[in-house]
Amino acid sequence: MRLTLFQRDDCPLCDAADAVLAAAGVPDFDPLWIDGDLAMEAIYGTRVPVLRREDTGAELEWPFNTEAVMAFLA
């Protein structure tokens, strides 16, 4: 399953999301920084970090914890 984490540079919440994903045992995800992309900033600007499953398009918005991530991936 491919995962994308939408995030910003210098984003403490994004750093926290990275830690939650590691604690949940998520082996790999594609980071996507939205800074400078007007279309992405319009969609995700106030919502980051957001984890998206590329197989279904489902999104998990912050705040999330390890249990929420594991349920999202199940």
PDB file of N, H, CA, C and O in Angstrom:
ATOM      1  N   MET A   1       0.845  -1.170   0.000  1.00  0.00           N
ATOM      2  CA  MET A   1       0.000   0.000   0.000  1.00  0.00           C
ATOM      3  C   MET A   1       0.892   1.235   0.000  1.00  0.00           C
ATOM      4  O   MET A   1       1.803   1.349   0.819  1.00  0.00           O
ATOM      5  N   ARG A   2       0.630   2.144  -0.908  1.00  0.00           N
ATOM      6  H   ARG A   2      -0.111   2.050  -1.573  1.00  0.00           H
ATOM      7  CA  ARG A   2       1.370   3.407  -0.969  1.00  0.00           C
ATOM      8  C   ARG A   2       0.687   4.454  -0.120  1.00  0.00           C
ATOM      9  O   ARG A   2      -0.533   4.611  -0.162  1.00  0.00           O
ATOM     10  N   LEU A   3       1.493   5.176   0.658  1.00  0.00           N
ATOM     11  H   LEU A   3       2.484   5.049   0.692  1.00  0.00           H
ATOM     12  CA  LEU A   3       0.997   6.241   1.517  1.00  0.00           C
ATOM     13  C   LEU A   3       1.717   7.539   1.188  1.00  0.00           C
ATOM     14  O   LEU A   3       2.900   7.538   0.849  1.00  0.00           O
ATOM     15  N   THR A   4       0.994   8.641   1.289  1.00  0.00           N
ATOM     16  H   THR A   4       0.033   8.642   1.564  1.00  0.00           H
ATOM     17  CA  THR A   4       1.573   9.968   1.117  1.00  0.00           C
ATOM     18  C   THR A   4       1.270  10.776   2.365  1.00  0.00           C
ATOM     19  O   THR A   4       0.144  10.769   2.862  1.00  0.00           O
ATOM     20  N   LEU A   5       2.285  11.474   2.871  1.00  0.00           N
ATOM     21  H   LEU A   5       3.200  11.479   2.467  1.00  0.00           H
ATOM     22  CA  LEU A   5       2.089  12.387   3.992  1.00  0.00           C
ATOM     23  C   LEU A   5       2.270  13.801   3.473  1.00  0.00           C
ATOM     24  O   LEU A   5       3.376  14.209   3.121  1.00  0.00           O
ATOM     25  N   PHE A   6       1.172  14.544   3.430  1.00  0.00           N
ATOM     26  H   PHE A   6       0.273  14.212   3.716  1.00  0.00           H
ATOM     27  CA  PHE A   6       1.212  15.946   3.020  1.00  0.00           C
ATOM     28  C   PHE A   6       1.691  16.751   4.224  1.00  0.00           C
ATOM     29  O   PHE A   6       1.171  16.619   5.332  1.00  0.00           O
ATOM     30  N   GLN A   7       2.717  17.605   3.972  1.00  0.00           N
ATOM     31  H   GLN A   7       3.140  17.713   3.072  1.00  0.00           H
ATOM     32  CA  GLN A   7       3.315  18.347   5.082  1.00  0.00           C
ATOM     33  C   GLN A   7       3.929  19.644   4.598  1.00  0.00           C
ATOM     34  O   GLN A   7       3.987  19.918   3.399  1.00  0.00           O
ATOM     35  N   ARG A   8       4.387  20.437   5.555  1.00  0.00           N
ATOM     36  H   ARG A   8       4.340  20.215   6.529  1.00  0.00           H
ATOM     37  CA  ARG A   8       5.056  21.704   5.274  1.00  0.00           C
ATOM     38  C   ARG A   8       6.455  21.662   5.876  1.00  0.00           C
ATOM     39  O   ARG A   8       6.735  20.870   6.775  1.00  0.00           O
ATOM     40  N   ASP A   9       7.325  22.523   5.367  1.00  0.00           N
ATOM     41  H   ASP A   9       7.098  23.167   4.636  1.00  0.00           H
ATOM     42  CA  ASP A   9       8.632  22.708   5.981  1.00  0.00           C
ATOM     43  C   ASP A   9       8.450  23.383   7.334  1.00  0.00           C
ATOM     44  O   ASP A   9       7.507  24.149   7.532  1.00  0.00           O
ATOM     45  N   ASP A  10       9.346  23.101   8.249  1.00  0.00           N
ATOM     46  H   ASP A  10      10.112  22.479   8.087  1.00  0.00           H
ATOM     47  CA  ASP A  10       9.328  23.723   9.574  1.00  0.00           C
ATOM     48  C   ASP A  10       7.964  23.621  10.239  1.00  0.00           C
ATOM     49  O   ASP A  10       7.422  24.616  10.720  1.00  0.00           O
ATOM     50  N   CYS A  11       7.416  22.418  10.263  1.00  0.00           N
ATOM     51  H   CYS A  11       7.857  21.610   9.872  1.00  0.00           H
ATOM     52  CA  CYS A  11       6.076  22.164  10.800  1.00  0.00           C
ATOM     53  C   CYS A  11       6.189  21.200  11.978  1.00  0.00           C
ATOM     54  O   CYS A  11       6.374  20.001  11.769  1.00  0.00           O
ATOM     55  N   PRO A  12       6.081  21.698  13.218  1.00  0.00           N
ATOM     56  CA  PRO A  12       6.178  20.811  14.376  1.00  0.00           C
ATOM     57  C   PRO A  12       5.121  19.700  14.375  1.00  0.00           C
ATOM     58  O   PRO A  12       5.398  18.587  14.823  1.00  0.00           O
ATOM     59  N   LEU A  13       3.923  19.988  13.880  1.00  0.00           N
ATOM     60  H   LEU A  13       3.698  20.892  13.516  1.00  0.00           H
ATOM     61  CA  LEU A  13       2.890  18.956  13.818  1.00  0.00           C
ATOM     62  C   LEU A  13       3.283  17.859  12.829  1.00  0.00           C
ATOM     63  O   LEU A  13       2.981  16.685  13.045  1.00  0.00           O
ATOM     64  N   CYS A  14       3.952  18.244  11.754  1.00  0.00           N
ATOM     65  H   CYS A  14       4.197  19.198  11.579  1.00  0.00           H
ATOM     66  CA  CYS A  14       4.416  17.261  10.769  1.00  0.00           C
ATOM     67  C   CYS A  14       5.494  16.372  11.376  1.00  0.00           C
ATOM     68  O   CYS A  14       5.531  15.168  11.121  1.00  0.00           O
ATOM     69  N   ASP A  15       6.372  16.968  12.181  1.00  0.00           N
ATOM     70  H   ASP A  15       6.342  17.946  12.389  1.00  0.00           H
ATOM     71  CA  ASP A  15       7.388  16.181  12.886  1.00  0.00           C
ATOM     72  C   ASP A  15       6.724  15.195  13.845  1.00  0.00           C
ATOM     73  O   ASP A  15       7.157  14.049  13.964  1.00  0.00           O
ATOM     74  N   ALA A  16       5.678  15.644  14.524  1.00  0.00           N
ATOM     75  H   ALA A  16       5.326  16.575  14.427  1.00  0.00           H
ATOM     76  CA  ALA A  16       4.942  14.768  15.437  1.00  0.00           C
ATOM     77  C   ALA A  16       4.270  13.635  14.661  1.00  0.00           C
ATOM     78  O   ALA A  16       4.242  12.496  15.127  1.00  0.00           O
ATOM     79  N   ALA A  17       3.730  13.940  13.484  1.00  0.00           N
ATOM     80  H   ALA A  17       3.752  14.865  13.105  1.00  0.00           H
ATOM     81  CA  ALA A  17       3.100  12.909  12.653  1.00  0.00           C
ATOM     82  C   ALA A  17       4.121  11.864  12.224  1.00  0.00           C
ATOM     83  O   ALA A  17       3.818  10.671  12.208  1.00  0.00           O
ATOM     84  N   ASP A  18       5.327  12.302  11.877  1.00  0.00           N
ATOM     85  H   ASP A  18       5.573  13.271  11.891  1.00  0.00           H
ATOM     86  CA  ASP A  18       6.401  11.354  11.535  1.00  0.00           C
ATOM     87  C   ASP A  18       6.650  10.393  12.690  1.00  0.00           C
ATOM     88  O   ASP A  18       6.806   9.190  12.483  1.00  0.00           O
ATOM     89  N   ALA A  19       6.687  10.925  13.902  1.00  0.00           N
ATOM     90  H   ALA A  19       6.560  11.903  14.071  1.00  0.00           H
ATOM     91  CA  ALA A  19       6.930  10.096  15.083  1.00  0.00           C
ATOM     92  C   ALA A  19       5.785   9.110  15.309  1.00  0.00           C
ATOM     93  O   ALA A  19       6.025   7.957  15.667  1.00  0.00           O
ATOM     94  N   VAL A  20       4.555   9.547  15.107  1.00  0.00           N
ATOM     95  H   VAL A  20       4.360  10.483  14.816  1.00  0.00           H
ATOM     96  CA  VAL A  20       3.400   8.657  15.265  1.00  0.00           C
ATOM     97  C   VAL A  20       3.449   7.541  14.228  1.00  0.00           C
ATOM     98  O   VAL A  20       3.181   6.384  14.552  1.00  0.00           O
ATOM     99  N   LEU A  21       3.786   7.874  12.995  1.00  0.00           N
ATOM    100  H   LEU A  21       4.004   8.814  12.732  1.00  0.00           H
ATOM    101  CA  LEU A  21       3.872   6.853  11.948  1.00  0.00           C
ATOM    102  C   LEU A  21       4.959   5.831  12.266  1.00  0.00           C
ATOM    103  O   LEU A  21       4.776   4.635  12.043  1.00  0.00           O
ATOM    104  N   ALA A  22       6.083   6.301  12.782  1.00  0.00           N
ATOM    105  H   ALA A  22       6.231   7.273  12.963  1.00  0.00           H
ATOM    106  CA  ALA A  22       7.152   5.379  13.177  1.00  0.00           C
ATOM    107  C   ALA A  22       6.693   4.482  14.318  1.00  0.00           C
ATOM    108  O   ALA A  22       6.951   3.278  14.299  1.00  0.00           O
ATOM    109  N   ALA A  23       6.016   5.052  15.311  1.00  0.00           N
ATOM    110  H   ALA A  23       5.806   6.030  15.327  1.00  0.00           H
ATOM    111  CA  ALA A  23       5.527   4.275  16.457  1.00  0.00           C
ATOM    112  C   ALA A  23       4.474   3.258  16.029  1.00  0.00           C
ATOM    113  O   ALA A  23       4.348   2.197  16.641  1.00  0.00           O
ATOM    114  N   ALA A  24       3.715   3.580  14.978  1.00  0.00           N
ATOM    115  H   ALA A  24       3.817   4.442  14.481  1.00  0.00           H
ATOM    116  CA  ALA A  24       2.691   2.668  14.465  1.00  0.00           C
ATOM    117  C   ALA A  24       3.289   1.586  13.564  1.00  0.00           C
ATOM    118  O   ALA A  24       2.578   0.686  13.117  1.00  0.00           O
ATOM    119  N   GLY A  25       4.582   1.674  13.302  1.00  0.00           N
ATOM    120  H   GLY A  25       5.160   2.405  13.665  1.00  0.00           H
ATOM    121  CA  GLY A  25       5.239   0.670  12.469  1.00  0.00           C
ATOM    122  C   GLY A  25       5.040   0.860  10.985  1.00  0.00           C
ATOM    123  O   GLY A  25       5.195  -0.087  10.214  1.00  0.00           O
ATOM    124  N   VAL A  26       4.698   2.073  10.566  1.00  0.00           N
ATOM    125  H   VAL A  26       4.572   2.842  11.192  1.00  0.00           H
ATOM    126  CA  VAL A  26       4.536   2.346   9.139  1.00  0.00           C
ATOM    127  C   VAL A  26       5.927   2.329   8.509  1.00  0.00           C
ATOM    128  O   VAL A  26       6.757   3.181   8.824  1.00  0.00           O
ATOM    129  N   PRO A  27       6.186   1.374   7.627  1.00  0.00           N
ATOM    130  CA  PRO A  27       7.544   1.207   7.122  1.00  0.00           C
ATOM    131  C   PRO A  27       7.993   2.283   6.149  1.00  0.00           C
ATOM    132  O   PRO A  27       9.173   2.633   6.110  1.00  0.00           O
ATOM    133  N   ASP A  28       7.068   2.807   5.369  1.00  0.00           N
ATOM    134  H   ASP A  28       6.110   2.523   5.401  1.00  0.00           H
ATOM    135  CA  ASP A  28       7.473   3.751   4.333  1.00  0.00           C
ATOM    136  C   ASP A  28       6.269   4.571   3.893  1.00  0.00           C
ATOM    137  O   ASP A  28       5.136   4.091   3.874  1.00  0.00           O
ATOM    138  N   PHE A  29       6.545   5.814   3.542  1.00  0.00           N
ATOM    139  H   PHE A  29       7.465   6.204   3.557  1.00  0.00           H
ATOM    140  CA  PHE A  29       5.519   6.682   2.979  1.00  0.00           C
ATOM    141  C   PHE A  29       6.235   7.719   2.121  1.00  0.00           C
ATOM    142  O   PHE A  29       7.427   7.975   2.291  1.00  0.00           O
ATOM    143  N   ASP A  30       5.488   8.302   1.205  1.00  0.00           N
ATOM    144  H   ASP A  30       4.520   8.093   1.067  1.00  0.00           H
ATOM    145  CA  ASP A  30       6.035   9.346   0.347  1.00  0.00           C
ATOM    146  C   ASP A  30       5.736  10.695   0.981  1.00  0.00           C
ATOM    147  O   ASP A  30       4.567  11.061   1.106  1.00  0.00           O
ATOM    148  N   PRO A  31       6.759  11.449   1.387  1.00  0.00           N
ATOM    149  CA  PRO A  31       6.502  12.793   1.897  1.00  0.00           C
ATOM    150  C   PRO A  31       6.215  13.732   0.729  1.00  0.00           C
ATOM    151  O   PRO A  31       6.880  13.666  -0.305  1.00  0.00           O
ATOM    152  N   LEU A  32       5.239  14.594   0.894  1.00  0.00           N
ATOM    153  H   LEU A  32       4.699  14.648   1.734  1.00  0.00           H
ATOM    154  CA  LEU A  32       4.924  15.575  -0.131  1.00  0.00           C
ATOM    155  C   LEU A  32       4.803  16.926   0.549  1.00  0.00           C
ATOM    156  O   LEU A  32       3.855  17.173   1.293  1.00  0.00           O
ATOM    157  N   TRP A  33       5.774  17.805   0.288  1.00  0.00           N
ATOM    158  H   TRP A  33       6.545  17.604  -0.316  1.00  0.00           H
ATOM    159  CA  TRP A  33       5.761  19.136   0.873  1.00  0.00           C
ATOM    160  C   TRP A  33       4.927  20.044  -0.013  1.00  0.00           C
ATOM    161  O   TRP A  33       5.160  20.131  -1.218  1.00  0.00           O
ATOM    162  N   ILE A  34       3.960  20.717   0.585  1.00  0.00           N
ATOM    163  H   ILE A  34       3.771  20.645   1.564  1.00  0.00           H
ATOM    164  CA  ILE A  34       3.020  21.525  -0.178  1.00  0.00           C
ATOM    165  C   ILE A  34       3.468  22.970  -0.341  1.00  0.00           C
ATOM    166  O   ILE A  34       2.864  23.722  -1.107  1.00  0.00           O
ATOM    167  N   ASP A  35       4.520  23.368   0.370  1.00  0.00           N
ATOM    168  H   ASP A  35       5.010  22.758   0.992  1.00  0.00           H
ATOM    169  CA  ASP A  35       4.988  24.750   0.302  1.00  0.00           C
ATOM    170  C   ASP A  35       5.298  25.157  -1.135  1.00  0.00           C
ATOM    171  O   ASP A  35       6.010  24.452  -1.850  1.00  0.00           O
ATOM    172  N   GLY A  36       4.759  26.297  -1.551  1.00  0.00           N
ATOM    173  H   GLY A  36       4.180  26.871  -0.970  1.00  0.00           H
ATOM    174  CA  GLY A  36       5.030  26.827  -2.880  1.00  0.00           C
ATOM    175  C   GLY A  36       4.126  26.292  -3.977  1.00  0.00           C
ATOM    176  O   GLY A  36       4.166  26.793  -5.101  1.00  0.00           O
ATOM    177  N   ASP A  37       3.311  25.287  -3.678  1.00  0.00           N
ATOM    178  H   ASP A  37       3.278  24.881  -2.765  1.00  0.00           H
ATOM    179  CA  ASP A  37       2.367  24.746  -4.653  1.00  0.00           C
ATOM    180  C   ASP A  37       0.992  25.310  -4.307  1.00  0.00           C
ATOM    181  O   ASP A  37       0.335  24.830  -3.384  1.00  0.00           O
ATOM    182  N   LEU A  38       0.561  26.322  -5.045  1.00  0.00           N
ATOM    183  H   LEU A  38       1.095  26.711  -5.795  1.00  0.00           H
ATOM    184  CA  LEU A  38      -0.676  27.028  -4.707  1.00  0.00           C
ATOM    185  C   LEU A  38      -1.894  26.116  -4.653  1.00  0.00           C
ATOM    186  O   LEU A  38      -2.754  26.278  -3.787  1.00  0.00           O
ATOM    187  N   ALA A  39      -1.971  25.165  -5.568  1.00  0.00           N
ATOM    188  H   ALA A  39      -1.272  25.033  -6.271  1.00  0.00           H
ATOM    189  CA  ALA A  39      -3.114  24.244  -5.575  1.00  0.00           C
ATOM    190  C   ALA A  39      -3.106  23.364  -4.327  1.00  0.00           C
ATOM    191  O   ALA A  39      -4.143  23.178  -3.689  1.00  0.00           O
ATOM    192  N   MET A  40      -1.945  22.826  -3.982  1.00  0.00           N
ATOM    193  H   MET A  40      -1.103  22.977  -4.500  1.00  0.00           H
ATOM    194  CA  MET A  40      -1.841  21.975  -2.792  1.00  0.00           C
ATOM    195  C   MET A  40      -2.050  22.786  -1.513  1.00  0.00           C
ATOM    196  O   MET A  40      -2.680  22.309  -0.569  1.00  0.00           O
ATOM    197  N   GLU A  41      -1.527  24.001  -1.483  1.00  0.00           N
ATOM    198  H   GLU A  41      -1.016  24.389  -2.250  1.00  0.00           H
ATOM    199  CA  GLU A  41      -1.739  24.852  -0.313  1.00  0.00           C
ATOM    200  C   GLU A  41      -3.219  25.170  -0.123  1.00  0.00           C
ATOM    201  O   GLU A  41      -3.694  25.256   1.009  1.00  0.00           O
ATOM    202  N   ALA A  42      -3.954  25.346  -1.228  1.00  0.00           N
ATOM    203  H   ALA A  42      -3.568  25.276  -2.147  1.00  0.00           H
ATOM    204  CA  ALA A  42      -5.386  25.627  -1.139  1.00  0.00           C
ATOM    205  C   ALA A  42      -6.142  24.437  -0.552  1.00  0.00           C
ATOM    206  O   ALA A  42      -7.107  24.619   0.190  1.00  0.00           O
ATOM    207  N   ILE A  43      -5.712  23.236  -0.878  1.00  0.00           N
ATOM    208  H   ILE A  43      -4.928  23.088  -1.481  1.00  0.00           H
ATOM    209  CA  ILE A  43      -6.396  22.028  -0.405  1.00  0.00           C
ATOM    210  C   ILE A  43      -5.945  21.642   0.998  1.00  0.00           C
ATOM    211  O   ILE A  43      -6.775  21.340   1.856  1.00  0.00           O
ATOM    212  N   TYR A  44      -4.637  21.650   1.236  1.00  0.00           N
ATOM    213  H   TYR A  44      -3.963  21.895   0.539  1.00  0.00           H
ATOM    214  CA  TYR A  44      -4.084  21.080   2.461  1.00  0.00           C
ATOM    215  C   TYR A  44      -3.484  22.108   3.421  1.00  0.00           C
ATOM    216  O   TYR A  44      -3.043  21.738   4.510  1.00  0.00           O
ATOM    217  N   GLY A  45      -3.456  23.368   3.051  1.00  0.00           N
ATOM    218  H   GLY A  45      -3.814  23.668   2.166  1.00  0.00           H
ATOM    219  CA  GLY A  45      -2.740  24.378   3.815  1.00  0.00           C
ATOM    220  C   GLY A  45      -3.047  24.421   5.297  1.00  0.00           C
ATOM    221  O   GLY A  45      -2.129  24.515   6.111  1.00  0.00           O
ATOM    222  N   THR A  46      -4.306  24.357   5.664  1.00  0.00           N
ATOM    223  H   THR A  46      -5.052  24.281   5.003  1.00  0.00           H
ATOM    224  CA  THR A  46      -4.669  24.413   7.080  1.00  0.00           C
ATOM    225  C   THR A  46      -4.879  23.029   7.681  1.00  0.00           C
ATOM    226  O   THR A  46      -5.171  22.907   8.871  1.00  0.00           O
ATOM    227  N   ARG A  47      -4.732  21.990   6.870  1.00  0.00           N
ATOM    228  H   ARG A  47      -4.494  22.089   5.904  1.00  0.00           H
ATOM    229  CA  ARG A  47      -5.035  20.629   7.337  1.00  0.00           C
ATOM    230  C   ARG A  47      -3.796  19.796   7.638  1.00  0.00           C
ATOM    231  O   ARG A  47      -3.909  18.759   8.292  1.00  0.00           O
ATOM    232  N   VAL A  48      -2.616  20.214   7.181  1.00  0.00           N
ATOM    233  H   VAL A  48      -2.525  21.056   6.650  1.00  0.00           H
ATOM    234  CA  VAL A  48      -1.426  19.381   7.337  1.00  0.00           C
ATOM    235  C   VAL A  48      -1.090  19.182   8.803  1.00  0.00           C
ATOM    236  O   VAL A  48      -1.312  20.068   9.629  1.00  0.00           O
ATOM    237  N   PRO A  49      -0.554  18.018   9.119  1.00  0.00           N
ATOM    238  CA  PRO A  49      -0.238  16.897   8.244  1.00  0.00           C
ATOM    239  C   PRO A  49      -1.474  16.046   7.935  1.00  0.00           C
ATOM    240  O   PRO A  49      -2.373  15.898   8.762  1.00  0.00           O
ATOM    241  N   VAL A  50      -1.488  15.503   6.741  1.00  0.00           N
ATOM    242  H   VAL A  50      -0.757  15.623   6.069  1.00  0.00           H
ATOM    243  CA  VAL A  50      -2.564  14.617   6.285  1.00  0.00           C
ATOM    244  C   VAL A  50      -1.926  13.373   5.676  1.00  0.00           C
ATOM    245  O   VAL A  50      -1.049  13.474   4.817  1.00  0.00           O
ATOM    246  N   LEU A  51      -2.368  12.208   6.121  1.00  0.00           N
ATOM    247  H   LEU A  51      -3.080  12.126   6.818  1.00  0.00           H
ATOM    248  CA  LEU A  51      -1.896  10.938   5.578  1.00  0.00           C
ATOM    249  C   LEU A  51      -2.940  10.419   4.600  1.00  0.00           C
ATOM    250  O   LEU A  51      -4.118  10.319   4.943  1.00  0.00           O
ATOM    251  N   ARG A  52      -2.512  10.085   3.373  1.00  0.00           N
ATOM    252  H   ARG A  52      -1.555  10.166   3.094  1.00  0.00           H
ATOM    253  CA  ARG A  52      -3.449   9.588   2.357  1.00  0.00           C
ATOM    254  C   ARG A  52      -3.029   8.202   1.883  1.00  0.00           C
ATOM    255  O   ARG A  52      -1.858   7.945   1.603  1.00  0.00           O
ATOM    256  N   ARG A  53      -4.022   7.317   1.802  1.00  0.00           N
ATOM    257  H   ARG A  53      -4.973   7.526   2.030  1.00  0.00           H
ATOM    258  CA  ARG A  53      -3.832   6.004   1.165  1.00  0.00           C
ATOM    259  C   ARG A  53      -4.032   6.203  -0.325  1.00  0.00           C
ATOM    260  O   ARG A  53      -5.087   6.663  -0.762  1.00  0.00           O
ATOM    261  N   GLU A  54      -3.023   5.858  -1.098  1.00  0.00           N
ATOM    262  H   GLU A  54      -2.166   5.485  -0.743  1.00  0.00           H
ATOM    263  CA  GLU A  54      -3.127   6.044  -2.551  1.00  0.00           C
ATOM    264  C   GLU A  54      -4.015   4.999  -3.199  1.00  0.00           C
ATOM    265  O   GLU A  54      -4.519   5.224  -4.300  1.00  0.00           O
ATOM    266  N   ASP A  55      -4.223   3.855  -2.541  1.00  0.00           N
ATOM    267  H   ASP A  55      -3.813   3.673  -1.647  1.00  0.00           H
ATOM    268  CA  ASP A  55      -5.077   2.815  -3.135  1.00  0.00           C
ATOM    269  C   ASP A  55      -6.554   3.183  -3.077  1.00  0.00           C
ATOM    270  O   ASP A  55      -7.321   2.813  -3.966  1.00  0.00           O
ATOM    271  N   THR A  56      -6.957   3.905  -2.042  1.00  0.00           N
ATOM    272  H   THR A  56      -6.334   4.205  -1.320  1.00  0.00           H
ATOM    273  CA  THR A  56      -8.371   4.252  -1.887  1.00  0.00           C
ATOM    274  C   THR A  56      -8.637   5.752  -1.958  1.00  0.00           C
ATOM    275  O   THR A  56      -9.772   6.173  -2.186  1.00  0.00           O
ATOM    276  N   GLY A  57      -7.591   6.562  -1.761  1.00  0.00           N
ATOM    277  H   GLY A  57      -6.670   6.220  -1.575  1.00  0.00           H
ATOM    278  CA  GLY A  57      -7.766   8.013  -1.705  1.00  0.00           C
ATOM    279  C   GLY A  57      -8.243   8.499  -0.351  1.00  0.00           C
ATOM    280  O   GLY A  57      -8.445   9.699  -0.161  1.00  0.00           O
ATOM    281  N   ALA A  58      -8.427   7.578   0.603  1.00  0.00           N
ATOM    282  H   ALA A  58      -8.263   6.604   0.448  1.00  0.00           H
ATOM    283  CA  ALA A  58      -8.862   7.964   1.948  1.00  0.00           C
ATOM    284  C   ALA A  58      -7.773   8.783   2.628  1.00  0.00           C
ATOM    285  O   ALA A  58      -6.583   8.541   2.430  1.00  0.00           O
ATOM    286  N   GLU A  59      -8.196   9.754   3.430  1.00  0.00           N
ATOM    287  H   GLU A  59      -9.163   9.950   3.591  1.00  0.00           H
ATOM    288  CA  GLU A  59      -7.256  10.628   4.117  1.00  0.00           C
ATOM    289  C   GLU A  59      -7.507  10.623   5.618  1.00  0.00           C
ATOM    290  O   GLU A  59      -8.647  10.585   6.081  1.00  0.00           O
ATOM    291  N   LEU A  60      -6.413  10.660   6.359  1.00  0.00           N
ATOM    292  H   LEU A  60      -5.487  10.690   5.983  1.00  0.00           H
ATOM    293  CA  LEU A  60      -6.448  10.740   7.817  1.00  0.00           C
ATOM    294  C   LEU A  60      -5.816  12.063   8.208  1.00  0.00           C
ATOM    295  O   LEU A  60      -4.627  12.289   7.984  1.00  0.00           O
ATOM    296  N   GLU A  61      -6.634  12.943   8.800  1.00  0.00           N
ATOM    297  H   GLU A  61      -7.601  12.759   8.982  1.00  0.00           H
ATOM    298  CA  GLU A  61      -6.166  14.277   9.156  1.00  0.00           C
ATOM    299  C   GLU A  61      -5.635  14.306  10.584  1.00  0.00           C
ATOM    300  O   GLU A  61      -6.072  13.541  11.444  1.00  0.00           O
ATOM    301  N   TRP A  62      -4.697  15.191  10.813  1.00  0.00           N
ATOM    302  H   TRP A  62      -4.342  15.812  10.115  1.00  0.00           H
ATOM    303  CA  TRP A  62      -4.163  15.426  12.139  1.00  0.00           C
ATOM    304  C   TRP A  62      -5.246  16.069  12.987  1.00  0.00           C
ATOM    305  O   TRP A  62      -6.001  16.891  12.468  1.00  0.00           O
ATOM    306  N   PRO A  63      -5.359  15.737  14.265  1.00  0.00           N
ATOM    307  CA  PRO A  63      -4.453  14.895  15.032  1.00  0.00           C
ATOM    308  C   PRO A  63      -4.818  13.420  14.908  1.00  0.00           C
ATOM    309  O   PRO A  63      -5.993  13.055  14.884  1.00  0.00           O
ATOM    310  N   PHE A  64      -3.776  12.569  14.829  1.00  0.00           N
ATOM    311  H   PHE A  64      -2.821  12.865  14.848  1.00  0.00           H
ATOM    312  CA  PHE A  64      -3.975  11.125  14.861  1.00  0.00           C
ATOM    313  C   PHE A  64      -2.918  10.498  15.744  1.00  0.00           C
ATOM    314  O   PHE A  64      -1.835  11.046  15.951  1.00  0.00           O
ATOM    315  N   ASN A  65      -3.271   9.315  16.264  1.00  0.00           N
ATOM    316  H   ASN A  65      -4.150   8.869  16.096  1.00  0.00           H
ATOM    317  CA  ASN A  65      -2.346   8.576  17.131  1.00  0.00           C
ATOM    318  C   ASN A  65      -2.063   7.217  16.492  1.00  0.00           C
ATOM    319  O   ASN A  65      -2.566   6.913  15.410  1.00  0.00           O
ATOM    320  N   THR A  66      -1.258   6.408  17.168  1.00  0.00           N
ATOM    321  H   THR A  66      -0.849   6.655  18.047  1.00  0.00           H
ATOM    322  CA  THR A  66      -0.877   5.120  16.587  1.00  0.00           C
ATOM    323  C   THR A  66      -2.089   4.236  16.336  1.00  0.00           C
ATOM    324  O   THR A  66      -2.158   3.556  15.312  1.00  0.00           O
ATOM    325  N   GLU A  67      -3.049   4.238  17.263  1.00  0.00           N
ATOM    326  H   GLU A  67      -2.993   4.790  18.095  1.00  0.00           H
ATOM    327  CA  GLU A  67      -4.236   3.403  17.092  1.00  0.00           C
ATOM    328  C   GLU A  67      -5.044   3.839  15.876  1.00  0.00           C
ATOM    329  O   GLU A  67      -5.540   3.002  15.122  1.00  0.00           O
ATOM    330  N   ALA A  68      -5.174   5.144  15.686  1.00  0.00           N
ATOM    331  H   ALA A  68      -4.771   5.824  16.299  1.00  0.00           H
ATOM    332  CA  ALA A  68      -5.921   5.653  14.537  1.00  0.00           C
ATOM    333  C   ALA A  68      -5.212   5.298  13.218  1.00  0.00           C
ATOM    334  O   ALA A  68      -5.862   4.974  12.224  1.00  0.00           O
ATOM    335  N   VAL A  69      -3.886   5.364  13.225  1.00  0.00           N
ATOM    336  H   VAL A  69      -3.359   5.627  14.033  1.00  0.00           H
ATOM    337  CA  VAL A  69      -3.127   5.017  12.025  1.00  0.00           C
ATOM    338  C   VAL A  69      -3.298   3.545  11.698  1.00  0.00           C
ATOM    339  O   VAL A  69      -3.530   3.189  10.543  1.00  0.00           O
ATOM    340  N   MET A  70      -3.185   2.682  12.707  1.00  0.00           N
ATOM    341  H   MET A  70      -2.996   2.971  13.645  1.00  0.00           H
ATOM    342  CA  MET A  70      -3.320   1.240  12.485  1.00  0.00           C
ATOM    343  C   MET A  70      -4.720   0.900  11.977  1.00  0.00           C
ATOM    344  O   MET A  70      -4.864   0.057  11.092  1.00  0.00           O
ATOM    345  N   ALA A  71      -5.749   1.543  12.522  1.00  0.00           N
ATOM    346  H   ALA A  71      -5.631   2.229  13.240  1.00  0.00           H
ATOM    347  CA  ALA A  71      -7.114   1.303  12.047  1.00  0.00           C
ATOM    348  C   ALA A  71      -7.280   1.824  10.611  1.00  0.00           C
ATOM    349  O   ALA A  71      -7.957   1.194   9.798  1.00  0.00           O
ATOM    350  N   PHE A  72      -6.676   2.948  10.309  1.00  0.00           N
ATOM    351  H   PHE A  72      -6.127   3.459  10.969  1.00  0.00           H
ATOM    352  CA  PHE A  72      -6.738   3.538   8.975  1.00  0.00           C
ATOM    353  C   PHE A  72      -6.110   2.624   7.932  1.00  0.00           C
ATOM    354  O   PHE A  72      -6.579   2.555   6.796  1.00  0.00           O
ATOM    355  N   LEU A  73      -5.046   1.922   8.320  1.00  0.00           N
ATOM    356  H   LEU A  73      -4.665   1.978   9.242  1.00  0.00           H
ATOM    357  CA  LEU A  73      -4.330   1.050   7.399  1.00  0.00           C
ATOM    358  C   LEU A  73      -4.900  -0.359   7.312  1.00  0.00           C
ATOM    359  O   LEU A  73      -4.536  -1.119   6.415  1.00  0.00           O
ATOM    360  N   ALA A  74      -5.788  -0.714   8.232  1.00  0.00           N
ATOM    361  H   ALA A  74      -6.084  -0.097   8.961  1.00  0.00           H
ATOM    362  CA  ALA A  74      -6.341  -2.075   8.262  1.00  0.00           C
ATOM    363  C   ALA A  74      -7.304  -2.320   7.111  1.00  0.00           C
ATOM    364  O   ALA A  74      -7.856  -3.414   6.990  1.00  0.00           O
TER     365      ALA A  74
END
